[in-house]
Amino acid sequence: MDDAEHMRRAMALAATVRTGTAPNPWVGCVVVPSDAGRTVFEGATAPPGGPHAEVVALAAAGGAARGATLVVTLEPCAHHGRTPPCTEAIIEAGIARVVVGVEDPDEHVAGRGIAALREAGIVVSVGVAADEVAEQLAPYLKHRRTGRPWVVLKMAASLDGRTAAPDGTVRADDPQLTVRLDDQSPPGPGHPEPIRVVLGTAPAGARVHPALELSGELDDVLGELGRRGVLQLLVEGGASVAHDFHAAGLVDRYIVYLAPAFFGGDDARPLFAGRGAGTIGDVWKGRLVSVARLGDDLRVEVAA
């Protein structure tokens, strides 16, 4: 296997801990011993307070780490946080070469990890499978660069672009906004309950309680959530909320579920309730990421 293949294995490891590491990044790591015939050792980031992916992989490798190559999706940290610097563990283990997917824009890292490794005589390669890694870590990278969460707008509609959901979803649908796991197991360290947020005030007795109630400009709402360590925000509002996020250019990803149905008129609510493009030149165009069939429905993901 080459560096890119090992990086993709590290990405697969990172994906297994995606929901349990926030506000830390979900990172995967592979230690490849200098003897190509030996076992490859793997690690992924533990929940906050636990070891980072590099330390997990190094512990698994033990003495086999000396002279080995370490492949990691994100630049190793070089500062003391909840845990000691990963660069120290890498240097002490005798790693000869480090392969990094993307640099960490966090102000505490920002190239310092790579510099520390190179100063210790370790060969460092940066940018292997960088586009793929950046896609996987997009919410974390945006949060560290802007202080705001990555915003996903989720909508459902008929083929004629209508939705039966009225605006003011909390009042109409009384949602719980809790985790739903495929195997029905309760949330745990790897699948913590999300912070539930209501724009405005939730009705007394609503099932969403206790929720964080925020109001004001959406820019301010996103700033507050970013300060609370929220890396990704899933917006499931009505047509007016969807329009406001879209019109303000605050959406990073659109996920639209399309049902093979037609309302056939103007009575039902549209996906967006607000003023749209004035001319064909004003039409917003995104980049198609994926299309998947879910039973009779389609799931369409579009990047801003």
C-alpha positions as CSV (number, residue, x, y, z in Angstrom):
1,M,0.0,0.0,0.0
2,D,1.2,3.5,-0.7
3,D,0.7,6.7,1.3
4,A,-2.6,7.5,-0.2
5,E,-4.0,4.1,0.5
6,H,-2.8,4.3,4.1
7,M,-4.3,7.8,4.4
8,R,-7.7,6.4,3.2
9,R,-7.5,3.7,5.9
10,A,-6.8,6.4,8.4
11,M,-9.9,8.3,7.1
12,A,-12.0,5.1,7.6
13,L,-10.8,4.9,11.2
14,A,-11.7,8.6,11.7
15,A,-15.2,8.0,10.4
16,T,-15.9,5.5,13.1
17,V,-15.5,8.2,15.8
18,R,-17.1,11.0,13.9
19,T,-19.9,11.6,16.4
20,G,-18.0,11.2,19.7
21,T,-15.0,13.6,19.6
22,A,-16.4,17.2,19.4
23,P,-15.2,19.8,20.0
24,N,-12.0,17.9,19.1
25,P,-11.5,16.8,15.5
26,W,-12.2,13.2,14.5
27,V,-8.8,11.9,13.4
28,G,-7.5,8.5,12.2
29,C,-3.9,7.3,12.3
30,V,-1.9,4.3,10.9
31,V,1.6,3.3,11.9
32,V,3.4,1.4,9.2
33,P,6.5,-0.4,10.4
34,S,9.7,-0.2,8.3
35,D,9.4,-4.0,7.7
36,A,6.7,-4.0,5.0
37,G,5.7,-7.5,6.0
38,R,4.7,-6.6,9.5
39,T,1.3,-5.7,10.9
40,V,0.0,-2.1,10.5
41,F,-1.2,-0.5,13.7
42,E,-4.2,1.7,13.9
43,G,-5.8,4.3,16.1
44,A,-8.6,6.9,16.2
45,T,-9.3,9.9,18.5
46,A,-11.0,9.0,21.8
47,P,-13.8,11.2,23.3
48,P,-12.6,14.5,24.9
49,G,-10.0,13.9,27.6
50,G,-8.9,10.6,26.0
51,P,-5.9,10.0,23.8
52,H,-5.6,11.3,20.3
53,A,-5.4,9.1,17.3
54,E,-1.6,9.2,17.1
55,V,-1.1,8.1,20.7
56,V,-3.6,5.2,20.3
57,A,-1.8,4.0,17.2
58,L,1.6,4.3,18.8
59,A,0.5,2.4,21.9
60,A,-0.7,-0.4,19.6
61,A,2.6,-0.4,17.8
62,G,4.9,-0.4,20.8
63,G,8.5,-1.1,19.8
64,A,7.5,-1.6,16.2
65,A,7.0,2.2,15.9
66,R,10.8,2.8,15.9
67,G,11.8,3.6,12.3
68,A,8.2,3.4,11.1
69,T,6.0,5.8,9.1
70,L,3.0,7.4,10.8
71,V,0.1,8.4,8.6
72,V,-2.4,10.8,10.1
73,T,-5.3,12.7,8.7
74,L,-4.7,16.0,10.6
75,E,-1.5,17.7,11.7
76,P,-0.4,16.4,15.1
77,C,-0.8,18.9,18.0
78,A,2.3,20.4,19.6
79,H,0.7,22.0,22.6
80,H,-0.7,20.9,26.0
81,G,-4.5,20.8,26.1
82,R,-6.5,18.1,27.8
83,T,-3.6,15.7,26.8
84,P,0.1,16.1,26.2
85,P,1.4,17.1,22.7
86,C,1.2,14.3,20.1
87,T,4.5,15.5,18.6
88,E,6.3,14.5,21.8
89,A,4.8,11.0,21.7
90,I,5.8,10.7,18.0
91,I,9.4,11.8,18.6
92,E,9.8,9.6,21.7
93,A,8.5,6.6,19.8
94,G,11.3,6.9,17.2
95,I,9.0,7.4,14.2
96,A,11.1,8.1,11.1
97,R,8.5,9.7,8.8
98,V,5.1,11.3,9.2
99,V,2.5,11.7,6.5
100,V,-0.1,14.4,7.1
101,G,-3.4,14.8,5.3
102,V,-4.1,18.5,6.1
103,E,-2.6,21.2,8.3
104,D,-4.6,22.1,11.5
105,P,-5.8,25.7,11.3
106,D,-6.3,25.8,15.1
107,E,-4.4,28.8,16.5
108,H,-2.6,26.5,18.9
109,V,-1.3,24.3,16.1
110,A,-1.2,26.0,12.7
111,G,2.0,24.4,11.4
112,R,3.8,24.2,14.8
113,G,3.3,20.4,14.9
114,I,4.9,19.9,11.5
115,A,7.7,22.3,12.4
116,A,8.4,20.4,15.7
117,L,8.6,17.1,13.9
118,R,11.0,18.4,11.3
119,E,13.2,20.0,13.9
120,A,13.5,16.6,15.5
121,G,14.8,15.2,12.2
122,I,11.6,13.5,11.2
123,V,10.7,13.6,7.5
124,V,7.2,15.1,7.1
125,S,5.0,14.9,4.0
126,V,1.9,17.1,3.9
127,G,-1.1,17.1,1.6
128,V,-1.6,13.4,0.9
129,A,-5.3,12.9,-0.2
130,A,-5.7,16.4,1.1
131,D,-9.0,17.1,-0.7
132,E,-10.6,14.0,0.7
133,V,-9.4,14.6,4.2
134,A,-10.5,18.2,4.0
135,E,-14.0,17.1,3.0
136,Q,-14.2,14.7,5.9
137,L,-13.0,17.3,8.4
138,A,-14.9,20.2,6.9
139,P,-16.9,21.1,10.0
140,Y,-13.9,21.2,12.2
141,L,-11.8,23.1,9.7
142,K,-14.5,25.8,9.2
143,H,-15.0,26.1,13.0
144,R,-11.3,26.7,13.6
145,R,-11.0,29.2,10.7
146,T,-14.1,31.2,11.3
147,G,-15.3,30.4,14.9
148,R,-18.7,29.3,13.4
149,P,-20.2,25.8,12.9
150,W,-20.6,24.1,9.6
151,V,-24.3,24.5,8.6
152,V,-26.3,21.7,7.1
153,L,-29.8,22.7,5.9
154,K,-32.1,19.7,5.8
155,M,-35.4,19.9,3.8
156,A,-38.0,17.5,2.4
157,A,-40.3,18.2,-0.6
158,S,-42.5,16.8,-3.3
159,L,-41.2,16.8,-6.9
160,D,-42.9,20.2,-7.5
161,G,-40.9,21.7,-4.6
162,R,-43.7,21.8,-2.0
163,T,-43.6,20.7,1.6
164,A,-46.5,20.1,3.9
165,A,-44.6,21.3,7.0
166,P,-45.7,24.7,8.1
167,D,-43.3,27.3,9.5
168,G,-42.7,27.1,13.2
169,T,-41.8,23.4,13.3
170,V,-41.4,23.1,17.1
171,R,-45.0,24.3,17.6
172,A,-46.5,22.2,14.8
173,D,-44.5,18.9,15.0
174,D,-43.4,18.9,18.7
175,P,-40.1,17.2,17.8
176,Q,-37.7,15.7,20.3
177,L,-34.5,16.4,18.3
178,T,-32.7,13.5,19.9
179,V,-30.4,10.8,18.5
180,R,-31.9,8.0,16.5
181,L,-29.5,5.0,16.1
182,D,-30.1,2.3,13.5
183,D,-29.8,-0.5,16.1
184,Q,-32.0,1.4,18.6
185,S,-29.2,1.4,21.2
186,P,-29.2,4.4,23.6
187,P,-26.7,7.2,23.0
188,G,-23.4,6.9,24.7
189,P,-19.8,8.2,24.6
190,G,-19.6,7.5,20.8
191,H,-23.1,8.9,20.1
192,P,-23.8,11.8,22.5
193,E,-27.1,13.7,22.4
194,P,-26.8,16.9,20.4
195,I,-27.3,20.3,21.8
196,R,-30.9,21.1,20.9
197,V,-31.5,24.7,19.8
198,V,-34.7,26.6,19.3
199,L,-34.8,29.9,17.4
200,G,-37.0,32.0,19.7
201,T,-38.9,30.4,22.6
202,A,-40.2,26.8,22.7
203,P,-43.7,26.4,23.9
204,A,-44.2,25.3,27.5
205,G,-44.4,21.5,27.6
206,A,-42.7,21.0,24.2
207,R,-40.7,17.7,24.0
208,V,-37.6,19.6,22.9
209,H,-37.1,20.9,26.4
210,P,-34.5,21.4,27.8
211,A,-33.3,23.3,24.8
212,L,-31.0,26.2,24.2
213,E,-33.2,29.1,23.1
214,L,-31.4,31.7,21.0
215,S,-32.8,34.8,19.2
216,G,-31.4,37.7,17.2
217,E,-29.5,37.8,14.0
218,L,-28.5,34.5,12.5
219,D,-24.8,35.6,12.4
220,D,-25.0,36.1,16.2
221,V,-26.6,32.8,16.7
222,L,-23.9,31.0,14.8
223,G,-21.2,32.9,16.7
224,E,-22.7,31.9,20.0
225,L,-22.9,28.3,19.0
226,G,-19.3,28.4,17.8
227,R,-18.2,29.8,21.1
228,R,-19.9,26.8,22.8
229,G,-17.8,24.4,20.7
230,V,-20.5,23.4,18.2
231,L,-18.7,22.2,15.1
232,Q,-21.8,21.3,13.0
233,L,-25.4,22.7,13.0
234,L,-28.3,20.8,11.4
235,V,-31.1,23.2,10.6
236,E,-34.5,21.6,10.4
237,G,-36.9,24.6,10.4
238,G,-39.8,25.7,8.3
239,A,-39.8,27.5,5.0
240,S,-39.0,30.9,6.5
241,V,-36.1,29.7,8.5
242,A,-34.7,27.8,5.5
243,H,-35.0,30.9,3.4
244,D,-33.3,33.1,5.9
245,F,-30.3,30.8,6.3
246,H,-30.1,30.4,2.5
247,A,-30.5,34.1,1.6
248,A,-27.8,35.1,4.1
249,G,-25.4,32.7,2.6
250,L,-24.9,30.8,5.8
251,V,-25.5,27.2,4.5
252,D,-22.5,25.0,3.7
253,R,-24.5,21.9,2.7
254,Y,-28.1,21.4,1.5
255,I,-29.7,18.0,2.0
256,V,-33.0,17.6,0.3
257,Y,-35.3,14.6,0.4
258,L,-37.5,14.3,-2.6
259,A,-40.7,12.2,-2.6
260,P,-42.3,11.0,-5.8
261,A,-45.4,13.1,-5.2
262,F,-47.0,16.4,-6.5
263,F,-49.1,18.8,-4.6
264,G,-50.2,20.2,-7.9
265,G,-50.9,23.8,-6.8
266,D,-49.9,26.8,-4.8
267,D,-51.6,26.0,-1.5
268,A,-48.8,24.0,0.1
269,R,-45.7,25.6,1.5
270,P,-42.7,26.0,-0.7
271,L,-39.2,24.9,0.4
272,F,-38.3,28.6,0.8
273,A,-40.8,31.3,2.0
274,G,-39.3,34.6,1.0
275,R,-38.1,36.7,-2.0
276,G,-36.1,34.6,-4.4
277,A,-34.0,35.3,-7.5
278,G,-35.2,38.3,-9.6
279,T,-33.8,37.1,-12.9
280,I,-32.3,33.9,-14.3
281,G,-28.9,35.5,-13.7
282,D,-29.7,35.7,-10.0
283,V,-30.4,31.9,-9.6
284,W,-28.3,30.3,-6.9
285,K,-26.3,27.3,-8.2
286,G,-24.4,24.8,-6.0
287,R,-22.3,21.7,-6.6
288,L,-23.9,18.3,-6.6
289,V,-22.2,16.1,-4.1
290,S,-24.3,12.9,-4.1
291,V,-27.7,11.4,-5.0
292,A,-29.0,8.3,-3.2
293,R,-32.2,6.3,-3.4
294,L,-33.9,5.6,-0.1
295,G,-36.8,3.4,-0.8
296,D,-39.1,5.5,-3.1
297,D,-37.4,8.8,-2.1
298,L,-34.2,10.5,-3.3
299,R,-31.6,12.1,-1.0
300,V,-29.8,14.9,-2.8
301,E,-26.8,16.6,-1.2
302,V,-25.5,19.9,-2.6
303,A,-22.5,21.9,-1.6
304,A,-22.6,25.7,-1.4
